[in-house]
Amino acid sequence: MATLYTSGVAATSGTDPRIENLPSLRNPRGSGLVLAHHRAEDIARAVGGTVVLADSASTLVPRPQPPAQRYVDYVAVARDRAQLRSRGATI
């Protein structure tokens, strides 16, 4: 019926009117594994089937991203301010 990849891309075998206009195929919500999960559930519900995972798919778990680290380069800020002031800018 359909193959879904970890990127969320869905490859269907032919055009089945029950799935060609599914919201998750037309207007994706999310990406990657989240999108693949939504699409798989929507397709299974539309055709009255079930989702069957490949052996390799059952080991795929989204890895949590580390929190973003932000820093301020005060030397660069001071250099930019001095450069702007030398051009007559008011800061």
TILUM-619059 format. One record per residue (C-alpha): x, y, z; residue in one letter; residue number from 1. Coordinates in pm, 1 decimal, always signed. Example, Ala and Ser with C-alpha at 12.3 -4.5 7.8 and 13.67 -1.06 7.14 Angstrom:
REM residues 2
<fise <+1230.0, -450.0, +780.0>, A, 1>
<fise <+1367.0, -106.0, +714.0>, S, 2>
***
This chain:
REM residues 91
<fise <+0.0, +0.0, +0.0>, M, 1>
<fise <+265.1, +256.7, +106.3>, A, 2>
<fise <+623.9, +276.0, +219.4>, T, 3>
<fise <+722.5, +548.2, +461.1>, L, 4>
<fise <+1080.6, +649.7, +518.6>, Y, 5>
<fise <+1238.3, +798.2, +829.6>, T, 6>
<fise <+1247.9, +1133.6, +651.7>, S, 7>
<fise <+865.9, +1125.8, +641.7>, G, 8>
<fise <+849.4, +1073.6, +264.5>, V, 9>
<fise <+564.8, +842.8, +160.3>, A, 10>
<fise <+583.5, +624.1, -150.4>, A, 11>
<fise <+248.6, +474.4, -249.1>, T, 12>
<fise <+185.2, +192.9, -493.0>, S, 13>
<fise <-56.0, +348.3, -739.1>, G, 14>
<fise <-327.7, +600.5, -671.4>, T, 15>
<fise <-578.2, +490.5, -414.6>, D, 16>
<fise <-859.3, +745.1, -382.5>, P, 17>
<fise <-883.2, +664.6, -10.6>, R, 18>
<fise <-535.4, +798.4, +56.9>, I, 19>
<fise <-453.2, +1047.9, -216.7>, E, 20>
<fise <-618.8, +1339.2, -32.7>, N, 21>
<fise <-518.8, +1261.3, +323.5>, L, 22>
<fise <-430.1, +1575.5, +520.5>, P, 23>
<fise <-93.4, +1436.6, +629.6>, S, 24>
<fise <+4.9, +1380.9, +265.2>, L, 25>
<fise <-120.6, +1719.7, +145.9>, R, 26>
<fise <-23.1, +1938.2, +444.7>, N, 27>
<fise <+248.9, +1768.4, +646.6>, P, 28>
<fise <+264.6, +1823.7, +1023.9>, R, 29>
<fise <+616.2, +1778.6, +1154.8>, G, 30>
<fise <+906.8, +1611.0, +983.0>, S, 31>
<fise <+1112.7, +1295.8, +995.9>, G, 32>
<fise <+988.1, +1018.5, +1221.8>, L, 33>
<fise <+699.8, +1228.1, +1353.9>, V, 34>
<fise <+571.5, +1291.6, +1001.9>, L, 35>
<fise <+621.6, +925.5, +903.8>, A, 36>
<fise <+420.0, +817.0, +1208.8>, H, 37>
<fise <+132.5, +1058.5, +1129.7>, H, 38>
<fise <+122.8, +947.3, +768.3>, R, 39>
<fise <+134.3, +576.6, +853.9>, A, 40>
<fise <-152.6, +610.7, +1101.5>, E, 41>
<fise <-359.4, +820.4, +858.1>, D, 42>
<fise <-310.3, +572.9, +572.1>, I, 43>
<fise <-391.4, +271.9, +791.6>, A, 44>
<fise <-706.3, +442.6, +922.3>, R, 45>
<fise <-819.0, +539.6, +569.1>, A, 46>
<fise <-787.2, +188.6, +425.9>, V, 47>
<fise <-890.5, -0.2, +739.4>, G, 48>
<fise <-547.1, -157.4, +778.2>, G, 49>
<fise <-266.1, -165.8, +1027.1>, T, 50>
<fise <+85.5, -28.6, +1038.0>, V, 51>
<fise <+359.1, -289.3, +995.9>, V, 52>
<fise <+709.1, -177.5, +1082.1>, L, 53>
<fise <+1017.2, -315.5, +911.8>, A, 54>
<fise <+1271.4, -476.2, +1146.0>, D, 55>
<fise <+1505.1, -182.3, +1096.3>, S, 56>
<fise <+1230.1, +70.8, +1172.2>, A, 57>
<fise <+1158.2, -63.9, +1518.4>, S, 58>
<fise <+1504.9, +39.9, +1638.6>, T, 59>
<fise <+1477.1, +396.6, +1516.6>, L, 60>
<fise <+1423.2, +634.5, +1803.8>, V, 61>
<fise <+1438.5, +1010.6, +1764.6>, P, 62>
<fise <+1739.3, +1137.5, +1955.7>, R, 63>
<fise <+1679.1, +1436.3, +2179.3>, P, 64>
<fise <+1872.5, +1741.6, +2070.6>, Q, 65>
<fise <+2102.6, +1906.4, +2323.0>, P, 66>
<fise <+1986.9, +2248.1, +2437.2>, P, 67>
<fise <+2113.6, +2532.5, +2221.7>, A, 68>
<fise <+2410.8, +2710.7, +2368.7>, Q, 69>
<fise <+2424.4, +3082.7, +2321.8>, R, 70>
<fise <+2710.7, +3312.8, +2390.6>, Y, 71>
<fise <+2791.6, +3676.7, +2336.3>, V, 72>
<fise <+3122.9, +3768.4, +2178.6>, D, 73>
<fise <+3178.7, +4092.4, +2371.4>, Y, 74>
<fise <+3501.0, +4168.7, +2184.2>, V, 75>
<fise <+3314.7, +4155.6, +1850.4>, A, 76>
<fise <+3029.7, +4366.7, +1992.3>, V, 77>
<fise <+3275.0, +4632.5, +2111.6>, A, 78>
<fise <+3455.8, +4628.7, +1775.9>, R, 79>
<fise <+3126.4, +4667.3, +1586.1>, D, 80>
<fise <+3010.7, +4950.9, +1811.7>, R, 81>
<fise <+3339.2, +5135.1, +1763.0>, A, 82>
<fise <+3316.6, +5087.1, +1387.8>, Q, 83>
<fise <+2958.9, +5217.8, +1380.5>, L, 84>
<fise <+3050.2, +5519.6, +1594.9>, R, 85>
<fise <+3343.0, +5600.2, +1363.9>, S, 86>
<fise <+3087.9, +5623.7, +1081.6>, R, 87>
<fise <+2877.3, +5869.3, +1280.0>, G, 88>
<fise <+2608.5, +5625.3, +1396.7>, A, 89>
<fise <+2442.7, +5688.8, +1732.6>, T, 90>
<fise <+2406.2, +5383.8, +1946.6>, I, 91>
***
